[in-house]
Amino acid sequence: MSYSLSKEYVWKEVGGQVVVLHIETGRYYSLNHTGSLIWKGLMDGLSPDRIIERLCSVFDVDKSTANKDTEEMIRDLLTKEAIINDQPL
């Protein structure tokens, strides 16, 4: 599964963390290091499984926790329409 950025949002990395801005509303989200890694993985076209592998490697976290964090963030981003599923079912 792959995702892309919605046309209603822009993002930038600032000091190693990602800031995501909704263009129309001006609402922004400042992501922590974990969220930033997940975000950049999504924007690089990585699969959730590959992102989970990176989380486990970078943060020395177990796979179950990395999977939960990744799935929750993807769900949240889809709900906010910040990302688009490029391969809908």
Protein Blocks (a to p, Z undefined) as FASTA:
>chain_A
ZZdddfkbccddeehiacdddfklopacdddfklmmmmmmmmnopafklmmmmmmmmnop
afklmmmmmmmmmmmmmmnomaccfbbZZ
